[in-house]
Amino acid sequence: MIRPYRVTDKEHLLKIFNLNTPKCFDKKEICDFEEYLTQNPETYLTVERDNNIVGGTGYYINKMINKVKLLGFFLTQNMCEKVWGDNL
């Protein structure tokens, strides 16, 4: 299930983000991610499976040029290995 981000998701998402470094993200990006969650919670989505947070994604709306940009999508490693991850 993909649902709107809740502040209570933050610690879970930070842990998953860290598990995806350095393979997918640089360790330096964690501060940017945490800042994004704090400043733009309404544009972030949490991914759940069996009532457990397994990943997330966000988007950025640039109103000046009328475009939306999808930000990094990430999952726990065990979800990436499942077909479910391929179908997102």
C-alpha distances in whole Angstrom, upper triangle without the diagonal:
4,6,10,12,14,17,17,14,17,19,16,15,19,19,17,19,22,21,20,24,26,25,22,24,27,27,29,26,24,26,25,21,22,24,22,19,22,24,21,18,17,16,14,10,8,6,5,6,9,9,10,10,10,10,11,12,15,17,21,23,26,28,32,31,28,25,22,21,18,18,18,14,14,13,14,17,16,13,15,17,15,15,11,12,14,12,10
4,7,9,12,15,15,13,15,17,15,14,17,18,16,17,20,20,19,23,25,24,21,22,25,25,27,23,22,24,22,19,20,21,18,16,19,20,17,14,14,13,10,6,6,5,6,9,12,11,11,10,10,9,8,9,11,14,17,19,23,24,28,27,24,22,18,18,15,15,15,12,12,12,14,17,17,14,15,18,17,16,13,12,15,13,10
4,6,9,13,13,11,14,16,15,13,17,18,17,18,21,21,21,24,27,26,23,23,26,26,27,23,22,23,22,18,19,20,17,15,17,18,15,12,11,11,9,6,5,7,8,11,13,11,12,10,12,11,9,10,11,13,17,18,22,23,27,27,24,22,18,18,15,16,16,14,14,14,17,20,20,17,19,22,20,20,16,16,18,17,14
4,7,10,11,10,12,15,14,13,16,18,17,18,21,22,21,24,27,26,23,23,25,25,25,22,20,21,19,16,16,17,14,12,14,15,12,8,7,8,6,5,6,9,11,14,16,14,14,12,14,12,10,10,10,12,14,16,20,21,25,25,22,20,17,17,15,15,16,14,15,16,18,22,22,19,21,24,23,23,19,19,21,19,16
4,7,8,7,8,12,11,10,13,15,14,15,18,19,19,21,24,24,21,20,23,22,22,19,17,18,17,13,13,14,12,9,11,12,10,6,7,8,5,5,5,9,11,14,17,14,13,10,12,11,8,9,9,12,14,17,20,22,25,26,23,21,18,17,15,14,15,13,14,15,17,20,21,19,20,24,23,24,20,19,22,21,17
4,5,5,7,11,11,11,13,15,15,16,19,20,21,23,26,26,24,22,24,23,24,21,18,18,18,15,13,15,13,9,11,13,11,7,9,11,9,9,8,11,12,16,17,14,13,11,14,13,11,13,13,15,17,19,23,24,28,28,26,25,21,21,19,17,18,17,17,17,18,22,23,21,23,26,25,26,23,22,25,24,21
4,5,6,9,10,10,12,14,15,16,18,20,21,22,25,26,24,22,23,22,22,19,16,16,16,13,11,12,12,8,8,11,11,8,10,12,10,11,11,14,15,18,19,16,15,13,15,14,13,14,14,17,18,21,24,25,28,29,28,26,23,22,20,18,19,18,18,18,19,23,24,22,24,27,27,29,25,24,27,27,23
4,6,7,8,10,11,13,14,15,17,19,20,22,25,26,24,22,24,22,23,20,17,18,18,15,13,15,15,11,12,15,14,11,14,15,13,13,11,13,13,16,17,14,12,11,14,14,13,16,16,19,21,24,27,29,32,33,31,29,26,25,22,20,20,19,18,18,18,21,22,21,23,26,26,28,24,23,27,26,23
4,6,6,6,9,10,11,12,14,16,17,19,22,22,20,19,21,20,21,18,15,16,16,13,11,14,13,10,11,15,14,10,13,14,11,10,8,10,10,14,15,12,10,8,10,10,10,12,13,17,19,22,25,27,30,31,29,27,23,22,19,17,17,15,14,14,14,18,19,17,19,22,22,24,21,20,23,23,20
4,6,5,6,9,10,10,12,14,15,17,20,21,19,17,18,17,17,15,12,12,13,10,8,11,11,7,9,12,12,10,13,14,11,11,10,12,13,16,18,15,13,10,12,11,10,12,13,16,18,21,24,27,29,30,29,26,23,21,19,16,16,15,14,14,15,18,20,19,20,23,24,26,23,21,24,24,21
4,5,5,6,9,10,11,12,14,16,19,20,19,17,18,16,17,15,12,13,15,12,10,13,14,11,12,16,16,14,17,17,14,14,12,14,14,17,18,15,13,10,12,12,12,15,16,20,22,25,28,30,33,33,32,30,26,24,22,19,17,17,15,14,14,17,19,18,20,23,23,26,23,21,25,26,23
4,6,5,6,9,10,11,13,15,18,18,17,16,18,16,18,16,13,15,16,13,12,15,15,12,14,18,17,15,17,17,14,13,10,11,11,13,15,12,9,7,8,9,10,13,15,19,22,25,28,30,33,33,32,29,26,24,21,18,16,15,12,11,10,14,15,15,17,19,20,22,20,18,22,22,20
4,5,5,6,9,10,11,13,16,16,14,13,15,14,16,13,10,13,13,10,9,13,12,10,12,15,15,13,15,15,11,11,8,10,11,14,16,14,11,8,8,7,7,10,12,16,18,22,24,27,30,30,29,26,22,20,17,14,12,11,9,9,9,13,15,14,15,18,19,21,19,16,20,20,18
4,5,5,6,9,10,11,14,15,14,12,13,11,13,11,7,10,11,8,7,11,12,10,12,15,15,14,17,16,13,14,12,13,15,17,19,17,14,11,11,10,10,12,14,17,19,23,25,28,30,31,30,27,24,21,19,15,13,13,11,11,11,14,16,16,17,20,21,24,22,19,22,23,20
4,5,5,6,9,10,13,14,14,13,14,12,14,13,10,13,14,12,11,15,15,14,16,19,19,17,20,20,16,16,13,14,14,16,18,17,13,10,10,10,12,14,17,20,22,26,29,32,34,34,33,30,27,24,21,18,15,14,12,11,9,12,14,15,16,18,20,22,21,18,21,23,21
4,5,5,6,9,12,12,11,11,13,12,15,13,11,14,15,12,12,16,15,14,17,19,19,17,20,18,15,14,11,11,12,14,16,15,12,9,7,7,9,12,15,18,21,25,27,30,33,32,31,28,25,22,18,16,13,11,8,7,6,9,11,11,12,15,16,19,17,15,18,19,17
4,5,5,7,10,10,9,8,10,9,11,9,7,11,11,9,10,13,13,12,15,18,17,16,19,17,14,14,12,13,15,17,19,18,15,12,10,8,9,11,13,16,19,22,25,28,30,30,29,26,22,19,16,13,10,10,7,8,8,10,13,13,13,16,18,20,19,16,18,20,18
4,5,5,8,10,10,8,9,7,10,10,7,11,13,11,11,15,15,15,17,20,20,19,22,21,17,18,16,16,18,19,22,21,17,14,13,12,13,15,17,20,22,26,28,31,33,33,32,29,26,23,20,16,14,13,11,11,10,11,14,15,15,17,20,22,21,18,21,23,21
4,6,8,9,9,9,11,10,14,13,11,15,16,14,15,18,18,18,20,23,22,21,24,22,19,18,16,16,17,18,20,19,16,13,11,11,13,15,18,21,24,28,30,33,35,35,34,31,27,24,21,18,14,14,10,9,7,8,11,12,12,14,17,20,19,16,19,21,19
4,6,6,5,6,9,9,13,11,11,14,15,13,15,18,17,17,20,22,21,21,23,21,18,18,16,15,17,18,21,21,17,14,12,10,12,14,16,19,22,25,27,31,32,32,31,28,25,21,18,15,11,11,8,8,8,8,11,12,11,13,16,18,18,14,17,19,17
3,5,6,5,6,6,10,9,9,13,14,13,15,17,18,18,21,23,22,22,25,23,20,20,19,19,20,22,24,24,20,18,15,14,15,16,18,21,22,26,28,31,33,32,32,29,26,22,20,16,13,13,11,12,11,11,15,16,14,16,19,22,21,18,20,23,21
4,6,5,5,7,10,10,11,14,15,14,17,19,19,20,23,24,24,25,27,25,22,22,21,21,23,24,27,27,23,20,18,16,17,18,20,22,24,27,29,32,34,33,33,29,27,23,21,17,14,15,13,14,14,13,16,17,15,17,21,23,23,19,21,24,22
4,6,8,10,13,12,13,17,17,16,19,21,21,21,24,26,25,25,27,25,22,22,21,20,22,23,26,26,22,20,17,15,17,17,19,22,24,27,29,32,33,32,32,29,26,22,20,17,13,13,11,12,12,11,14,15,13,14,18,20,20,17,18,21,19
4,7,10,12,10,12,15,15,13,16,19,18,18,22,23,22,22,24,21,19,19,18,17,20,21,24,25,21,18,15,13,14,14,16,18,20,23,25,29,30,29,29,25,22,18,16,13,9,10,8,10,11,11,15,14,12,14,17,19,19,15,16,19,17
4,6,8,7,8,12,11,10,13,15,15,16,19,20,20,20,23,20,18,18,18,18,21,23,26,25,22,19,16,14,14,14,15,17,19,22,24,27,28,28,28,24,22,18,16,12,9,11,10,12,13,13,17,17,15,18,20,22,21,18,19,22,19
4,5,6,8,10,11,11,14,15,16,17,20,21,21,22,24,22,20,21,21,22,24,26,29,28,25,21,19,17,17,17,18,20,20,24,25,29,29,29,29,26,24,20,18,15,12,14,13,16,16,16,20,20,18,21,24,26,25,22,23,25,23
4,5,6,9,10,10,12,14,15,16,18,20,21,21,24,23,20,22,21,22,24,26,29,28,24,21,19,17,17,18,19,21,22,25,26,30,31,31,31,28,26,22,21,17,14,16,15,16,16,17,20,21,20,22,25,27,27,23,25,27,25
4,6,7,8,10,11,12,14,16,17,18,19,20,23,22,20,22,22,23,26,28,31,29,26,23,22,19,19,18,19,20,20,24,24,28,29,29,30,27,25,21,20,16,15,17,16,19,19,20,24,24,23,25,28,30,29,25,27,29,26
4,5,5,6,9,10,11,12,14,15,16,17,20,18,16,18,18,20,23,25,28,27,24,20,19,16,15,15,15,16,17,20,21,25,26,26,26,23,21,18,16,13,11,14,13,16,17,18,22,22,20,23,26,27,26,23,24,26,23
4,5,5,6,9,10,11,12,14,15,16,19,17,15,17,17,18,21,23,26,24,21,18,17,15,14,14,15,17,18,21,23,26,27,28,28,25,22,19,18,14,12,14,13,15,16,17,21,21,20,23,25,27,26,22,24,26,23
4,5,5,6,9,10,11,12,14,15,18,17,16,18,18,21,23,26,29,27,24,20,20,17,16,16,16,17,17,21,22,25,26,27,27,25,23,20,19,15,14,17,16,18,19,21,24,24,24,27,29,31,29,26,28,29,26
4,5,5,6,9,10,10,11,13,16,15,14,16,17,20,23,26,29,27,24,20,20,17,15,14,13,14,14,17,18,21,22,23,24,21,19,16,15,12,12,15,15,18,19,21,25,24,23,26,28,30,28,24,26,27,24
4,5,5,6,9,10,10,11,14,13,11,13,14,16,19,22,25,23,20,16,16,13,11,11,10,12,13,17,18,21,23,24,23,21,18,15,14,10,10,12,12,15,16,18,21,20,20,24,25,26,24,21,23,24,21
4,5,5,6,9,10,10,14,13,12,14,14,17,19,22,25,22,20,16,17,14,13,13,12,15,15,18,20,23,25,26,26,23,20,18,17,13,13,15,14,16,17,20,23,22,22,26,27,29,26,23,26,27,23
4,5,5,6,8,10,13,13,12,15,16,19,22,25,28,25,23,20,20,17,15,14,13,14,14,17,18,21,22,24,24,22,19,17,17,14,14,16,17,19,21,23,26,25,25,29,30,31,29,26,28,29,25
4,5,5,5,7,10,9,9,12,14,17,20,23,26,24,22,18,18,15,13,11,9,10,10,13,15,18,20,21,20,18,16,14,13,10,12,14,15,18,20,22,25,23,23,27,28,29,26,24,26,26,22
4,6,5,5,9,9,7,10,11,15,17,21,23,21,19,15,16,13,11,11,9,11,12,15,17,20,22,23,22,20,17,16,14,12,13,14,14,16,18,21,24,22,22,26,27,28,25,22,25,25,21
4,6,6,10,11,10,13,14,18,20,24,26,23,21,18,19,17,15,14,12,14,14,16,18,20,23,24,24,22,19,18,18,15,16,17,18,20,21,25,27,25,26,30,30,31,29,26,29,29,25
4,6,9,9,10,14,16,19,22,26,28,25,24,21,22,19,16,15,12,13,12,14,15,17,19,21,20,19,17,16,16,14,16,18,19,22,24,27,29,27,28,31,32,33,30,27,30,29,26
4,5,6,7,11,13,17,20,23,26,23,22,19,20,17,14,12,9,9,9,11,13,15,18,19,18,17,14,14,13,12,14,16,17,20,22,25,27,25,26,29,30,30,27,25,27,26,22
4,5,5,8,10,14,17,20,23,20,19,16,17,15,12,11,9,10,11,13,16,18,21,22,20,19,16,15,14,13,15,15,16,18,20,24,26,23,24,28,28,28,25,23,26,25,21
4,6,8,11,15,17,21,23,21,20,17,19,16,13,12,9,9,10,11,15,16,19,20,18,17,14,14,14,13,16,16,18,20,22,26,27,24,25,29,28,28,25,23,25,24,21
4,7,10,13,17,20,23,21,20,17,18,15,11,9,6,6,7,9,12,14,17,18,16,14,11,11,10,10,12,13,15,17,20,24,25,23,23,26,26,26,23,21,23,22,18
4,7,10,13,17,20,18,17,13,14,11,7,6,4,7,9,12,15,17,20,21,19,16,13,12,10,9,11,10,12,14,17,20,22,19,20,23,23,23,20,18,20,20,16
4,7,10,13,16,15,14,11,11,9,6,5,6,9,12,14,18,20,23,23,21,18,15,14,11,11,11,10,11,12,15,18,19,16,17,21,20,20,17,15,18,17,13
4,6,10,13,11,10,7,8,6,4,7,9,12,15,18,21,24,27,27,24,22,18,17,14,13,12,10,10,10,12,16,16,14,15,19,18,19,15,14,17,16,13
4,7,10,10,8,6,6,5,5,8,11,14,18,20,24,26,29,29,26,23,20,18,15,14,13,10,9,8,10,13,14,11,12,15,14,15,12,11,14,13,10
4,7,6,5,4,5,7,9,12,14,18,21,24,27,30,33,32,30,27,23,22,19,18,16,13,12,10,11,14,13,10,13,16,14,15,12,12,15,14,12
4,5,5,7,7,9,11,15,18,21,25,27,31,33,36,35,33,30,26,25,21,21,19,15,14,11,11,13,12,9,12,14,12,13,10,11,14,14,12
4,5,8,9,13,15,18,21,24,28,30,34,36,39,39,36,33,30,28,25,24,23,19,17,14,14,16,14,12,16,16,14,16,13,14,18,17,16
4,7,9,12,14,17,20,23,26,29,32,34,38,37,35,32,29,28,24,23,22,19,17,14,14,17,15,14,17,19,17,18,15,16,20,19,17
4,6,9,12,15,18,22,25,28,31,34,37,37,34,32,28,26,23,21,20,17,14,12,11,14,13,11,15,16,15,17,14,15,18,18,17
4,6,8,12,15,18,22,25,28,30,33,33,31,28,25,23,19,18,16,13,11,9,9,12,12,11,13,16,15,17,14,13,17,17,15
4,7,11,14,18,21,24,28,30,33,33,31,28,24,22,18,16,14,11,8,5,5,9,9,7,10,12,12,14,11,10,14,14,12
4,7,11,14,18,21,24,27,30,29,27,24,20,18,14,13,10,8,5,4,6,10,11,9,10,13,13,15,12,10,13,14,11
4,7,11,14,17,20,23,26,25,24,21,17,15,11,10,8,6,6,7,10,13,14,12,12,16,16,17,14,12,14,14,11
4,7,11,14,17,20,22,22,20,17,13,11,8,6,6,4,7,9,12,15,17,14,14,18,18,18,16,13,15,15,11
4,7,10,13,16,19,19,17,14,10,9,6,5,7,7,10,13,16,19,21,18,18,22,22,22,19,16,18,18,14
4,7,10,13,15,15,13,10,7,5,4,5,9,10,13,16,19,22,24,21,20,24,24,24,21,19,20,19,15
4,6,9,12,12,11,8,6,5,7,7,11,13,16,19,23,25,27,25,24,28,28,27,25,22,23,23,19
4,6,9,9,7,6,5,6,9,11,14,16,20,23,26,29,31,28,27,31,31,30,27,25,26,25,21
4,5,6,6,5,6,8,11,13,16,19,22,25,29,31,33,31,30,33,34,33,30,28,28,27,24
4,6,5,7,8,11,14,16,20,22,25,29,32,34,37,34,33,36,36,35,33,31,31,30,26
4,6,8,11,13,16,18,22,24,28,31,34,36,39,36,35,38,39,38,36,33,33,32,29
4,6,9,11,15,17,21,23,27,30,33,35,38,35,33,37,37,36,34,31,31,30,27
4,7,10,14,16,20,22,25,29,32,34,36,33,32,35,35,34,32,30,29,28,25
4,7,10,13,16,18,22,25,29,31,33,30,28,32,32,30,28,26,26,25,22
4,7,10,13,15,18,21,25,27,29,26,25,28,28,27,25,23,23,22,18
4,6,10,12,15,19,22,24,26,24,22,26,26,25,23,21,20,20,17
4,7,8,12,15,19,21,23,20,19,22,22,22,20,17,17,17,13
4,6,10,13,17,19,21,19,17,21,22,22,20,17,17,18,14
4,6,10,13,15,18,16,14,18,19,19,18,14,15,16,13
4,7,11,13,15,12,11,15,15,16,14,11,12,13,10
4,7,9,11,10,8,12,13,15,13,9,12,13,10
4,6,8,6,6,10,11,12,11,8,11,12,10
4,6,5,6,9,10,13,12,9,13,15,13
4,5,5,6,9,12,12,10,12,15,14
4,5,5,7,10,10,9,12,14,14
4,5,5,8,7,6,9,11,11
4,5,8,8,5,7,10,10
4,7,8,7,8,11,12
4,5,6,7,9,11
4,5,5,7,9
4,5,5,7
4,5,6
4,6
4
